[in-house]
């Protein structure tokens, strides 16, 4: 995995123009908010003690730029990246964490047609991967494989719903895919996400699972999108396929949420329109030589990113510390790995890389959630760390 943790792979292609905010672990002090550039990692604590509070500033980009020349240098960026691979941390050097801290971690589901159809298939197959191929053919024969022209919540979508109900194939996934209300759920807990280089966890009892490459928006308490990063919404297809009520168990396990490598702040070089045009690529490289490549194009999303933000926050729901919002993925792997008709599932040791040019690359190795490093650093530990540093 260290082959991925270098400047050319991890940083955006236009890194010289990018304002990149991350968090690093320093053995003596704990987590430290940092500004990351090509040649160095700098302590941002004088601007804000946490990522959450940084994004509350009225002009984040301007505040970071104004402070940049006087920030204490923590380490060379190349050294920090090389030190971020799981299990190899040199305690004398910092290593990367997920770039968010106090924010709630939310996710949008079923926002692309391709993944929506796969969710219907999971449901119809009852979480059994061996039945997926036959179910896929049956579902597509009824509803087709292209619903991209249907606008969620539109009169046309309502008419389609009536037709599908009459045909006996309506699904809860179609409801959130083309109905008026988006699926917004809690992916993970504040401070529980892992960063680039860390191991990601799949439940040890899962036999059908996959990565989900996504863009993640960084939103403050006022509902303002302040930047974006990458995410891997590790997903258990068998658990969720058995019952949608198992969503929590399918989505929220130890190390099952990866975010990073950095939050790229919005400024004159990068904004929400760049997010809308982003094309994500993903590779999975297995320990046995298996390789799978896929992608997800935000231009194919069925709900605009800002509409998803508006459905997550408002008069009915507030986030005083802000939130990170996964935008969903069109990637739903069907490539056979263990035999014809078996589709894709992870094995321990897979290396997953999620990339897009203007956000860089997020890389993680797969293990099981009971073998991943336990999550022990929570809210109380963060408050104690900030107090020791005189930042509270």
N, C-alpha and C positions, 0 to 999 in steps of 0.2 A: 504493500500500500504506500510505502514511502516514495515510490516512483511518481505518485500523483501529487505529493505534497511539496511542490516547488513553486517558484514564482510564476513560471510560464503557464502552468496548469491551473493554479488556484486563483490568481488575480484576474480581473477583467482585462480584455484586450486593450482598453483605453485607460489603464490604471493611472496614468499620469493625470488624467482629468477627473478621476473618481474620488469622491469623498467616502471613505470606507470606515465604518465603525464596527469594532469587534470587542470581544471580551477575552482576556487571557487569565490563566491561573498562574499566580506567583506563590511559590511555596511558603514564603514568609508572611504574606499578607492575605492570600485568598484571591477572589476574582477582582480584576481591575478593568475598568472601561478604557478602551484604547482606540486611538486613531491609527490606521494602518496605511502605509504608503509602500512604494516599491522598495525603498531602502531602509525603512525603519518602522518600529512599533512604538507609539508614544502614549504616555499616560494622560487620559482625558479627564481625570477626576476633578481637576480644577474647574472644568466647565459644568460637569454634572456627575454626581456619585454613581448613578445607575443609568442604564440604557433607557429605562422607562422615563426618568426625569429629563434626560437629554431631549427626548422627542416631544416633551411638553414645551420646550422653548419656542417663542413665536417665530424665530427664523433660525432653524437649527444649522443650516448650511453656513450662514453668515457667522454665527457664534463659533462654530468649529474652525472656520477659516481665520477668524480674528485671533484665535488662541494658538493656532498651529505652530507658529514660529517659536513660541516660548514653552512648549510642552516638554516635560522630561522624557528623555529617550529610554525605553525599556530594553530593546534588543534589536538585532537585525531581523528583518522580516523572514529572510530565508532560513535563519536559525530557528525561529519560532515555528515555521511551517514544518521543518524537518523534525522538530521535537513534539509535534502534535499527533504522531501515530500512536494508536492505542498500545499500551503495554511497554512502551519504550521511552517514557518521559524521563528526561534528565532534570532532576529537581533544581538544578542551578539555573535553568532557563525557563522562561514562560512557555505555556502551550495554549492553543486556542480552545475556547469554550463556545457554546452557542452564543450568538450576539445579543440575545434578549435576556431579560432577567425577571422583573416583576410583572410583565405583561401576561394576561391570559393568553392561552394558545388555542385558537379556534380554527376550524376547517370548514370549507364549503364542499359539499358532496354532490356528485352527479351533475356536474356543470358542463360536461362534454357528452356528445351523443355516443361516441364509441364506448366510453366507460359506463354510460347509462345502460346500454344494451348488455354489457357484461354483468352489471349488477342484477339485471332482470334474469340473466342466465344463471348466476349464482343462486338466486332465490328459487328458480324453477328446478335447479339440480339439487337443491337441499344441501348445498355445500360439498357435494361429492364431485371431485374433479373428473372422475371417470365417466360421468354422465354429461359433462359440459358440451362436448362436441355435438352430440345428438340433440341436446336442448337448444344449442345455438342455431342449428339448422332449422329447427321447428319454429323458434321465435322469429327469426329473420323472415321465414316464409309468410308469416302473418303480418308483422309490422314493418318489414323492410329493414334496411341497414342504414338509411339516411333520413334522419328526422331533423337535420340541421336547418332546414328552412322554417321549422316551426318555432315561433317566438314564445318562450315561456309566459304563461298567463294571458295569452291572446285569445280572442274568440275562436280562432282556428284551432288552437290547442285544446280548448274546451270541447269543440266538436269532435276532434280526434279521440279525446278521452271517452266520449259517449260511444263512439264506434268500437273502441278497444274493449270497453266494458261489455258491450253486446257480444263481442267475440270471445269473451272469457279470458282475456290475456292482460287485463289491467294489473298494474303492479304499483306498490308503494314507491318504487324507484322512478317509475314513469311520472308519478304524482309530483315528486320534487324536481324531476328533470324537465317537465314541460308545464307544470302547474304554476300558480302565481307565487308560491312561497318556496324560497330556496332552502336547501338543507344546510343549516349552520349548526355544528356540534362542537363540543369540547374535545380537542384532540389529546391534550396532555395538560399537566399542571405547570404553573409558573416555576421556573428554575429547573424543570425536569428534562428539558430538551438537551440532546448532546450535539456537539459541534463537529466540524470536519476533522477527520482522522480518528474519531472515536468509533467504537463498535456499536452497531444497532442490534436490537433484540427482537427475535420472533418467539412467540409462545412455544414452549417445548412440545405441546400437544397438538400443534397445528401441522397439517400435512398439505395444505394448499394456501400459499401466501405469495405476496409479491411486493416489490417496491412501488412507490408512486412519486414520480418526479414532478415537483410543483414549484411555482413561484409563491413566495410568502410576502404579504404586505405588512409593513410596520406602521401601525395606526395609533395615534395618541388618544387621550381621553375625550377630545373634542370631535373625534371621528375624522381627523385629518390624516391622510396617508403621507408619511414623512420619508418613506424609502421602501426598499424591497430587498429580498434575499432569496435564497433557494431552500427547498425543503424536501425531505423524503418522508412521506406519510406511510410508514410501514403498515401493511394491511394483511389481515388474515381472512382470506376468501371463504374458507370452510366455516369458520365461526359465524361470520356475518351471513353467509348463505343459509345456514341452519335456521337462524332467526335474526331479524333486524334488531330485536331487543338485546342481542349480544354485541351491539355496536361498541359499547364501552370495553368489553373484553377483546374485541377484534382490533381496537385502535389504541387503547391506552394500557401499555405494559412497560415494564422497565426498559429504558433505552429504545423505545419504539418510535421516537420522534427525533429526527435530525434536522437542524436548522443551521445554515451558514453558507459560505464561510464568514461573510460580513454583511451588515446592513449597508447597502449603498444609498446614501441620502439623496433625495430629490434636489436638483439644482438646474442650472441652465444646460447641463450636459446630459441629464438623465431625469425622466419624469414618467408620469403614468402612461403617456402615449408610447414610450419605449417598452413599457411592460406589456401593453396591448399587442405589440408587434413581436414579442419575444418568441423564439423557437428554442425549446429545451431539447437536449439530447441526453440519453442515458445509456450507459453500458453496464452490463453485469458480467464479471469475469469469475468463473468458478474455479475451485481448486483442482478440479479434474480436467480443466481445459475448456469447459463449456463457455461459450460467449453469446450473449444476447445484446442486441442494440435496439433502441426504440427512441421515441421522442414524443413531444407534446407541443403543439403550436397554440399560443394564446389567441391567435386570430380566429381559431375555431371554437372558442368558448361561447356557450349559449347565453350566458348572463355577463354583462359588463362588470369588470372588477369593482368599479365604484358602486354599482347596484348591490353587489354582494356585501360591500362595506356598510351600505345604508340599511341592508336587512339584518346586519349583525348588531348595529348600535343605533340608538335613538331614544325616543321617549319611553319605550318599553324595556330598554336594556342599556345599562351604562357600564363602562369599564374605567374606573378612576385611575388605574395605572396603565391604560392603553391595552392593546391586544395585537397579537400576530395572527394573520389570517391566511391560511392555505387556500389557494384559489381552485384547487381541483386539478385533475389530469385527464387527458384523453388516452393515456397509455394504459392498456389492459392486456398483459402478455398472454398469448395463446401458443407460443412456440413450444413444441414438445421437448421435454428434457429427459424424462425417465421412461419413455416408451410412447408408441402411437396413442393419441387420444388422451394422454395424461396432462397435457399442457405444461405450463411452467410453475415451478415452486422453488423457493430458495433452498440451498444447503449451507450448512455452517462453513464459513470460509469464503463465501462469495464477497467480492469487492464491488460495490455499487458507486458509480460516479455520475452525478447529475450536473450538467453544465449548460450555460448559455453565455455568449460572448461578453455581455455587459455586466454580468454578475459573477463571473468566474466559475468555480467548480467546487462542489460539495462531495466529499468522498468518505465512505464508511465501509467497514468490514462487518459481515453478518455473523452473529452468534445467537444463542438462545437467551431469552430475557432473564432466566435464572442464573446464567453464567456471565452476563454483562456486569460491569462494575455497578454495584448497588447505588441508588440515588440516596444520598445522605445529607447533602448540603441544601437545606431549605431556607425558608424565610427567616427563622430565628438566627440561623448561622450567618446569613447575609447581614442582618442588622448588627450582630455582634462584631462582624468583620469591619463594617463601615464605622462603627463606634470606636473600635481600636485605632482606626486610621484618622479619627477626628473629622469624619465626613457626615456625621449626623448632628 
